[in-house]
Amino acid sequence: MARRRKLSFTRRRSSNRLFALLAVLFFLTLTLAPPIKHYFTQRAQISALNAQLNSDNKALEAARKELLLWQDPEYVKSQARERLHFVLPGERQYIVTEGNPSATQTTPTKVANSLTDGQPWYTRLIASISEAGKS
């Protein structure tokens, strides 16, 4: 009988120790989980900010290169010719458009037929805009 008590006492001691160890591990987990989560969240934010910084630096460098181009008078002249269709005095410019030749023919529209010349210009403008929006 003494042997049985000794076995049950050792079982209780080992189960108490196991319970105490599990409780300590559980509290350690609860204590360490939030800081670890914050650490990984902040690392992800740092990585995202570094990527954004790299892309912003590339955009800044591209803008600086474009600024240097715009300081050249020849580049400004070429852009004015290309974008704004400017020509130098004495030059003649031709703009060739591809398209349907029948679309360039002028035919009277409903708006032009429905308006008389006696109406004020703003009435004709409003009627023209509203008719164009319908089609």
C-alpha positions as CSV (number, residue, x, y, z in Angstrom):
1,M,0.0,0.0,0.0
2,A,2.9,2.3,0.7
3,R,4.1,1.7,-2.8
4,R,0.7,2.8,-4.3
5,R,0.8,6.0,-2.3
6,K,4.3,6.6,-3.5
7,L,3.3,6.1,-7.1
8,S,0.3,8.4,-6.9
9,F,2.4,11.0,-5.1
10,T,5.0,11.0,-7.8
11,R,2.3,11.1,-10.5
12,R,0.8,14.1,-8.8
13,R,4.2,15.8,-8.5
14,S,5.0,15.2,-12.1
15,S,1.5,16.3,-13.3
16,N,1.8,19.4,-11.1
17,R,5.2,20.2,-12.6
18,L,3.8,19.6,-16.1
19,F,0.9,21.9,-15.4
20,A,3.2,24.6,-14.0
21,L,5.4,24.3,-17.1
22,L,2.5,24.6,-19.4
23,A,1.1,27.6,-17.5
24,V,4.5,29.4,-17.7
25,L,4.7,28.6,-21.5
26,F,1.1,29.9,-22.0
27,F,1.8,33.1,-20.2
28,L,5.1,33.6,-22.1
29,T,3.2,33.1,-25.3
30,L,0.6,35.6,-24.3
31,T,3.2,38.1,-23.3
32,L,5.4,37.7,-26.4
33,A,2.7,37.4,-29.1
34,P,1.8,41.1,-29.4
35,P,5.3,42.5,-29.6
36,I,6.2,39.9,-32.2
37,K,3.1,40.8,-34.2
38,H,4.0,44.5,-34.0
39,Y,7.6,43.7,-35.1
40,F,6.4,41.9,-38.3
41,T,3.8,44.5,-39.0
42,Q,6.4,47.3,-38.7
43,R,8.9,45.3,-40.9
44,A,6.2,45.1,-43.6
45,Q,5.5,48.8,-43.3
46,I,9.3,49.6,-43.6
47,S,9.5,47.4,-46.7
48,A,6.5,49.1,-48.3
49,L,8.0,52.6,-47.5
50,N,11.3,51.6,-48.9
51,A,9.7,50.5,-52.1
52,Q,7.7,53.7,-52.3
53,L,10.9,55.7,-51.6
54,N,12.7,53.9,-54.4
55,S,9.9,54.6,-56.9
56,D,9.7,58.3,-55.8
57,N,13.5,58.6,-56.3
58,K,13.2,57.2,-59.8
59,A,10.3,59.6,-60.6
60,L,12.4,62.5,-59.2
61,E,15.4,61.6,-61.3
62,A,13.2,61.4,-64.4
63,A,11.7,64.8,-63.6
64,R,15.2,66.3,-63.2
65,K,16.2,64.9,-66.6
66,E,13.1,66.3,-68.2
67,L,13.8,69.7,-66.5
68,L,17.3,69.7,-68.0
69,L,15.8,69.0,-71.4
70,W,13.4,71.9,-71.1
71,Q,16.3,74.3,-70.4
72,D,17.6,73.6,-73.9
73,P,16.1,76.2,-76.4
74,E,16.2,73.7,-79.3
75,Y,14.2,71.2,-77.3
76,V,11.6,73.8,-76.4
77,K,11.4,74.8,-80.1
78,S,10.9,71.2,-81.2
79,Q,8.2,70.6,-78.6
80,A,6.4,73.7,-79.7
81,R,6.5,72.5,-83.3
82,E,5.3,69.0,-82.3
83,R,2.7,69.7,-79.7
84,L,1.4,73.1,-80.6
85,H,2.0,72.9,-84.3
86,F,4.0,76.1,-84.4
87,V,5.9,77.1,-87.5
88,L,8.7,79.5,-88.0
89,P,8.1,82.6,-90.1
90,G,8.2,81.8,-93.8
91,E,7.5,78.1,-93.3
92,R,4.3,76.4,-94.4
93,Q,2.8,73.6,-92.4
94,Y,0.6,70.8,-93.7
95,I,-1.4,68.5,-91.5
96,V,-2.4,65.3,-93.1
97,T,-5.2,63.4,-91.4
98,E,-6.3,59.9,-92.2
99,G,-10.0,59.3,-92.2
100,N,-13.1,58.8,-94.1
101,P,-13.4,61.5,-96.8
102,S,-17.2,61.4,-96.6
103,A,-17.0,62.4,-92.9
104,T,-15.4,65.7,-93.9
105,Q,-18.2,66.7,-96.2
106,T,-20.5,69.2,-94.6
107,T,-24.2,68.3,-94.6
108,P,-26.9,70.3,-92.8
109,T,-27.9,68.9,-89.5
110,K,-31.2,68.9,-87.6
111,V,-29.9,71.7,-85.3
112,A,-29.0,73.9,-88.2
113,N,-32.3,73.3,-89.9
114,S,-34.4,73.9,-86.7
115,L,-32.7,77.2,-85.7
116,T,-33.4,80.4,-87.5
117,D,-30.9,83.2,-87.9
118,G,-32.9,85.6,-85.8
119,Q,-32.2,83.8,-82.5
120,P,-29.4,85.0,-80.2
121,W,-26.1,83.2,-80.4
122,Y,-26.4,81.7,-76.9
123,T,-29.8,80.1,-77.7
124,R,-28.3,78.5,-80.8
125,L,-25.2,77.4,-78.7
126,I,-27.4,75.7,-76.1
127,A,-29.6,74.1,-78.7
128,S,-26.6,72.8,-80.5
129,I,-25.1,71.3,-77.3
130,S,-28.3,69.6,-76.3
131,E,-28.8,68.1,-79.8
132,A,-25.2,66.9,-79.8
133,G,-25.8,65.2,-76.5
134,K,-28.8,63.3,-77.8
135,S,-27.1,61.5,-80.6
